[in-house]
Amino acid sequence: MGSGLSAISCCQRRTEAEGPSCTEYQPLLADRERQAVATLVKLFENDTRISFYEGEPLRALTVLARSDVHHLQLSAATAFSEISEFDVRAVTREALAPILYLLQSMYADVQQGASSALGNLAGVSENKRLIVELGGLELLVRQMLSPSTDAQINSVGCITNLAADEENKLAIARSGALVPLVRLGRSRDMRVQRNATGALLNMTHRAELRQMLVAAGAVTVLGELLQAKDEETLYYAITALSNIAVDSDGRDALWKAQAGLVAELLHIMQTRKIKVQAQVALTLRNLASDARYQLAIVQHGGLDALLPLLQSSYTALVVSAAACLRNLSIHADNEDPIICAGLLPELMDLVPQADQPELQCHAIATIRNLAANNGSDKQAFLDAGLFDRFQMTLEVKGVQPQVLCELAAAFSVFALNDQLWRPIVELGICRLLVQLLRCGHMDTEYNTCLALGSLVGKGHPEAAEELMRFWPRGLRKALLQALTLPEYAASNVRPGALWVIMALLNSRPAVVRKTLRSDAPILTAIESIGGSRVSSSSTCTSASWGLLPSIFGASTKPEDPDESTLNADNETAVVDDGFAPEVQRMHSLARQIVAL
């Protein structure tokens, strides 16, 4: 077994107390202790596979744990520590009770053994909440305040494990543990520092806890830990900063407290191992949800640092770099620097990678954001093979729904650009977009309606003519299906379908009017929408109308910080009469079409 049980031996008990009661009680207690030692030695000699977390072995260890003899306490603590090294399992209250009792010992070496055992057992999910429930958290916080390095290592390591459980996080924050954890992040002992940083990281997975960490001074300490020589400590610190950067308040705190944060992260990204590089790129992505950081990252040479990551053979690096570029591309001032840095061809090459849908989404969204500025020259997009890559991706079978959604959203931007709309018509991409209208994915169908409506809404007759060629070849059927969806399932598709029809009417009124007048099902569906009254609980959201350009006067600039940021859900506005204004506008548009 090792020193834990081998150190157990019968010893003469010191008798310091005097008086009748002590004289009567102590011989009995000493007998119990001697019997416990004998039991443990016998059990260990006869069966090394026995469980010490239950039955007679646990009862014997409990007797030693509750002794006031230092040697016996230490034997019990050492035994629990060694047992838990190789026998880690879910245990009962009865098994944890003596360990927690030893954690309150007046002897430092006993406390260290107990905290080591508790840390080992805290790695099992069933034990995490039980330890907190039995009051272990308060005892561990007390241990963190100890001047003993070993006590700090064990107690902080245990809290790190406890903090991996979601229900424990708030209890840890309220226990007073945050300030000691932040302080120990500055420890000169690498092991204490690593454990403390890991605990802080585990506490960054909930918004309210991130705010508490910021208030406890964690931002400053985590920034200092970017200088850590230990790779794991550095990784924990970068990841914790990444999580704090998810919230706008966290980004504000970082902006104020860490003036050199971007430069430091970029330096680390170019000098450390792949795992750390990937995490730095993800941290920069979260920071780039803020316009100040979008500019700062580019100004500090971030694009040159991201280029080799995009060219890496390591998928995690490529994904993290693409995700960062996605957010950087939101800022209009970054369009030219991104293109001049030679990143556009690299992004184009990522679009057809069907085995990496997340990577495809980031690349497509970045290209869409860059193309959204209609005032700049888009020849670089055409030279980089924009439509070859996008058309190739659309024609592949089995493309993931999220990728199709991003493709449709990108075409809705291309269709509004003076240089990019024509290839959509001339290369036969309208056929593929019409097919997307029946893909069965609501957001993709809505984005496709935006693309087709934008294409025709520009007023180019050849675009309307091309689209009307597909009226009997799939367009009519797709639009009718969207117009006749049940109220609960209509989502954003129905206003999108109406807008495609309205755009066609505006572009080629005579031809479209004749077609509609001879199509009773389509006309009936539009009339039904125009005459119905729908409550504000309709699934047609105000965001649907906010994205419709031209006739609704909306911006075409897509603002989409990557999904790691916490975005509030769109809420449906309600007017005094109880009907949502976006639904009213949809009805109004339907009536306008009928009137035409």
N, C-alpha and C positions, 0 to 999 in steps of 0.2 A: 504493500500500500504506500509506503513512504514514511516520511517523518511524522505525519499526523498521528497515526495509530501507534507507530513504533515508539513515539515519545511518551505514550501513555504508560504510567507505572503507578504502583501503589506508593503513596507517600504519607508521611506523618503530618497530620493536620495541625496547623497552628491554632492554639486556643487563646484568643486575646480577650474575649468577653468574659465577664464574671457575673455571678448571680445564679440563683436557682434555675431560672427559666433557661438561661443559656447552657447550664450544665446538663439539664435534662434533654435539650434539643440537639446540641452539637454532636454527641456520640451517634445519634440516629442518622444525622446528615452525613457524617463521615462514613458510616457503614454503607449508606446508599452510594456514595461516591466510589468506595472500594469495590462494591459489587458491580457498578457500572463499568469500571475499568476492566475488571475480570471478564465481564460479559463481552466487551468489545474485543479484548485480546483473543478470547476463545472463538468468537464468531469469525474473526479475521483469519485465524489459523486454520479453521475448518472449511471455510467457504469464501473465497475471494470475490465471488460473483454476487454476493448478497447485496440487497438494496439498503442503504442507510437512511432513506427518506421515509421509512415507515416501520411499524412494529417494534420489536425489542431493540434493534440497533438505534433507532431514532430516540427511543425512551432513554437509552443509556447515554447517548450524546447530549440529550437535553439536560440530564442530571449534571453532567460535567459543565455544560454551558452556564448553568445557574449556580454553580459553586462560586464561593468567594476566594478560592485559591487560584492565584494567577496561573500556575502551571497547568491546572486542569482546564481552565478557561481557554488557555492558549492551545492545548491539545484538541479541544473541541473545535475551536475556530480553524486550526490548521487542517483538521480532518474534513470539515465542511468545505474548505477551500480546495483541498486536493480531490475530494469526491466529485465536486462540481466541475472539475477540469475535464473528467472523462465521462461522467454520468450526468448529462444535462437533459433535463426533462421537466414536464409540468409537475409541480409538487403541490402539496396541500398546505393549508394554514398551519397545521401542526409542524410541518417540516420547516416553514419559514420562521416560525415564532422563536426558536432558540437562536437562529442566526441574527434576527433583529435584536434579540436580547443582548447578544455578544457585541453588537454594534454600539451599545451603550456602556460598555465596559470602561473602567478607569484606566485600562492599560492600552497603550497605543498599538502594540503588536497584535493584541487580540482584536482590536477594531479593524486593523488592516486585513487580517485573515477573514473576518466576517464580511467586510466590504468586498473583498475579492470573490468570496462565495456568492454574495448577492449579485455582483456584476455578472458572474457566469450564468446564474439562473435567470437573470433579467433578459437574457437573450432569447428566452422562450416566450412566445406571445401570451400564453395563458398565465404566466407568472407576472407579467408586467403590471397589470391592473391590480393583482392581489398584493403585490409589494406596496403599491401606493395606498391601497385600501387599509392595510395593516399599519400604516404610519411610517413606512420606510423612507418616504421622501424627506420628511423633516429631519430624520437622523442623517441622511446623506448630505443634506445642505449643511448641517453642523460639521460633518466630516470635511466638506470642502473648505471650511474656514480654518481647518487645522494647519499648523505650520509644517506638518510632516508631508514630504513630497509623495511618499507611498500612499498615504491616506487620500491625498488629492487625486492621485492617478486612479485609484480604485473607485472612489466616490463619484468622480466626474465620469468615468467610464460607465458606471452603473446608470447614472442619470442619462447618459447618451443613449443607452439601450432602452430605458424607460420612455424616453422622448420619441422613440420610433412608433409608439402606440398613439393613435390619434386622440383617444379619450384622455390620455395622461398629459398631453401637452399643456392644456389650460391649467391643470393642477400644478404642474411644474412652474409655470409662469407666476402663479399666485402664491407659491410657497416661498418666494424670496430668492429663488435660485438664479435668476437672470443676472443680477449684479455680480455675484461671486463668479459665475461662469465667464462673464465679460472680463473680469479682473484676471482670472486664471488664463485667459487667452493671451495675456502678456507674460506668463510664467517663463522663467529661464530654462525650465526643464522641458525638453521637447515632447516627452510623453504626456505631461500635463497639458501642454499647449495643444497637442493634437486632439486629445480627448475633449478638451473644452471647446475647441473649434467644431468638432463633430457634433457636440451637444447643441451648440448654437445653430448649426446647419439644420438639425432635426427640428428645431423650433421655428424655422422659417417657412413652414408649409401652410400656414394659415394667416390670413390678412391681419386679424386682430393681434396675433402674437408678433408679427413683423413690426407692427406699430409699437408694441411694448419693448421689443428689442432695440428699436431706434431710440426710444426714450431712455433706455438703460445704457446708452453709449456704445452699442455694438458696432455701429457704422465706422466709427473711428478705429476701433480695435481691428475689425476685419480688414480695413484699409492697410493698417500696419502689417497685418499678417501676409500681405502680398509680397513681403520681403522674406517670408519664411523659407528656410533651406530644405525643410522636410517636404517631400512631394505631396504626401497625403494631407498634411496641414494646409498647404497651399491650395490644393484641390478643394478641400472643404470650405476654405475662406472664399474662393472665387464662386463656388456654387451658392453659398449663403448670400453673397452680394447679388448674384443673379436673381435669386428669389426675392430679395428686398426690392430689386429694381422692377419687379412686376407691378407694383403699385405706384401711382403718381406721387403720393406722399413720400414713398421710399426714394424715388428718383430725385425729388426735391431735396431730401436729406443728404443724399449722396452728392448732389451738385454743390451744396453748400459746404459740406464737411470734407470732401475729397477733390480738391482742385486738380490734382494730377492723376486722377483715377484712369482716364482714358489712355493717357500716355503709358502708364504703368501696365495696364492690361495688354496694350499692343506690344510692349516690350516682352512681356511674358509669353504672348502667343507666338512670338518668333524665336524663342529660345528654349522652350520647355518641351516635354514629351507630348505625344499625340493626345492622350486623354485630357491633359491640362489645356492644350491648344483648343480642342473642341469645346471645352467648357467656357473658355474665355470668349470664343465666338458667340456662344449662346448668351453669355452675360452681356456682351455688346449688343446683341439683338434686343434683349429686354430693355437695356438703356435707350436703344434707338426707337423705342415707342414714344420718346420725348423729342420734340423738334430741336431742342438745344443739343442733345447728344447726337442727333442725326447729323448736324453740321460739325460738331466737335470731332466725331470719329473720322470723318472725311478730312477735316483740316489737320489732324494729327497723323495722317498717312495710313489710315485704316484700309483704304482700298488696295494699296500695294501689299499690305499684310494679308488681305483676304484672297488675293489672286492665287498664290500657291496652294492655299487650302482648297479652292475650287478645282485645282488640277490634281489633287491628291488621289491616290488609289485607295485611301481609307474612307469608307462611306460616311462614317460619323463626322469626319472633318468637312467633307463636301456639303452634307446636309446642314451643319451648323453655320458654315460660311454663307450658304444660299439663304438661310433663314435670316441672317444678319443683313444681307444685301436687300432682302425683301423690305425690311423696315427702313433702311437707309434710302431706298428709292422713293419713299413717300414724299420726301422733301424735294420740291421742284428744283432747288438750287443744286441738288446732287446729280441731276440727270447728266449734264455734260461731263463732270468729273468721272462718273461711273463709266461712261462710254469711252472717254479719253484714256482711262486706265486699262482698256482692252478687255473689260469684263463681259461685254455684250456677246461676243462669239462663244465664250465659255458657258454663259447662261443658255444660249441657243442649243448647245450640244446636250444640255441636261434635259431639255423638254421631252425628247422621245424615249427616255429611259423608263420604260413601262414597269420594270421590276422594282422601281423606287418611287412609288406614288407621292410620298411626302416631298421628296426632292423635286419631282415634277411640279408640284403645286407651288413651291417656293420660287422656282425658276420662272414659271408662267406668270405668277403674280408680280414678280419684280419687273419683267418685261412689260407687263400691262401698265404698271405704275410709271415706268420710264416713258412709255408711249402716250401718256395722258396729256402731256403738254403739247397742245396743238400748234403752238407758235414756233416750235423748233424744227429743224431739218431732220427728217426721219430716214434719210438715205442710208445711214449706218445700219438701221434695222433691216432694210432690204438687202444690203450687201452681206449681212451676217446670216442670210437665209431664213428670215423670219417665217415666211409662209410655207417654205419647204418643210421646216421642222413642225410647224403647227398642223399643216395638212397631213403630214406623215403620221402624227400622233392621233389625229381624229380618225384616220382610216384603220387604225389597229383595232382588232376585236378584243373585247375584255378590258377596256380602259376603265380604271376605277372611277366611281361616281364623283368623288371629290376633284379628280383631275378634269373630268368633263365640265364640271361646274366652273373651274378656273379658266378653262379654255373658252367657254361661252362668255364669261365676264371679260376676258381679254378681247375677244372679237367685238364686243359691244363698244370697247374703247377704240379699236382699230377702225371700226365703221364710221366713226365721227372725225377721223383725221383726213385731211385733204390729200395726203400722200399714200395713205394705207388702205383707203376704202376700195380703190379700183381693183387691186389684185384679188380681193374677196370675190368680186364679180367675174373677173376674167379667168381666174384659175378654177372656177367651178366649186368654190367653197360653199356657196349658197346651198347646194345640194346636201352637203354634209350638215349644215346648220339646220336645215329643214328636218333632217333625220333626228337631230338632237331634240327637236320639239316633242318627240314621242319616246324619249328615253325613260320616262317614268320617275325621274328625279325632279322634284318641284323647283328647287333652286336653279338647277341647270336649265330647265325649260323656261323659267323666268328670264335668266340671263340671255338665253337664246332669243327670246322675244325682244329684249333690249337691243341685241345685235342686229336683228333683222329690221326692227323699227328704226334704229339709228341709221342703218344703211340706206333705207328708202327715204327717211326724213330729211336727209341732206338735200333732197330735191334733184338728184341726178336721175334722169329718165331711164338710163340703161340699167340702173339698180332695180327700179320698180319693174321694168320689163323682165329682167332676169328672175325676179321673185315671182311674178305672175306666171312664168312658165311652169313653176312648180305648184301652182294652185291645184291643178287636178292630180298632181304627182306626190301628194303627201301633205302639202301646206294646208289645204282646206280641211282635211281630216284632223290634222293636229290642232288647228285653231278651233274647230267645232268641239273637239274633245275638251279643250281648255275652257271654252265658254259654257259648257254644260256640266262642268264639275259640280258636285254638291257643295253647298255653302261651307260646310266644315272642312272640305278638302281643297277648296279653290286657292287658298293661300295667295301668292303673288302672281300666279300664272294668268288668272282671268284679266286683271288690268293690263298685263303685258300683251295678251292676245288682242284686246281691244285697241291697244295703241298701235300694233302692227297694222290692223285694218284701217285705223284712222290715218296712219302715215301713207298707206297705199292710196287712200282716197285723196289725200292732199297732193300726191305726186302724179297719179294718173286717174283723175276723177271719173272720166267718162267710162273707161274700161272697167274699173273696179265697181262703179255704180251699176253698170249693166250686169256684171257677174253676181253682185250681191242680190240684186232684184230678182234674179232667176234662181237664187239659192234659198229656198224657203226655210230649211233647218237653221242655217246660219242667221238669217234675218230674224227668225223667231227667237233664237237664243239671245241675240242682242236686244231685241225688244223686251224680252223677259227681264234682262238685267236692268234696262232703263226704267222699267215700270215697277220694280220690286223695291221693298223697304227692308233694310237689314240693320239689325241692332249693332251697337258698338262692340259686341263680342266677336264680330266677324274676324276671320283670320287674315284679311287683307290689311297689311300694316302700313303705317305712314312711311316706313322706309321704302316700300315699293314705289310710292309716288315720288319720293325724294330722289330716286335714281333715274326716273324717266326724264330724258333730256328734251330739248327743243320746245315742244308745245307746253311743257310744264315748267320751263325755265330753270331746270336743275343743273348743277355742276356735274361734269363728267369725270372729275378727278377722284379716283378711288383712294379713300383713306382707310387703310387696313393694317394697323400694327398687327404683327403675328399673334396667333391665338394664345400664346403664353401669357399675354396681358389679360387682365380681368376686365371684360367689357360688360357694361350694363345692358340688359335686354331692352330691345325696342318696346316702347309702350304705345298703345293705341290712344290717340287723343280723343277726348269726348266733348262734344258741344252741348249746348243747353238742352236741345231737344232729344238727347239720348242717342243720337246717331253719329257714328264716326265720320269725320270730314273726308277721310280718304275713300270711304265707301260712297259718300255723296258724290265725290268727284268721278268715281267709276260709273255711277248711274248717269251723271251728267254727260260723260263721254259717250256712253251707250246711246243716250237720247240724241246727241249731236250726230252720231253715225246714222241713226235711223232717219233723222231730218234730211241728211244729205242724200 
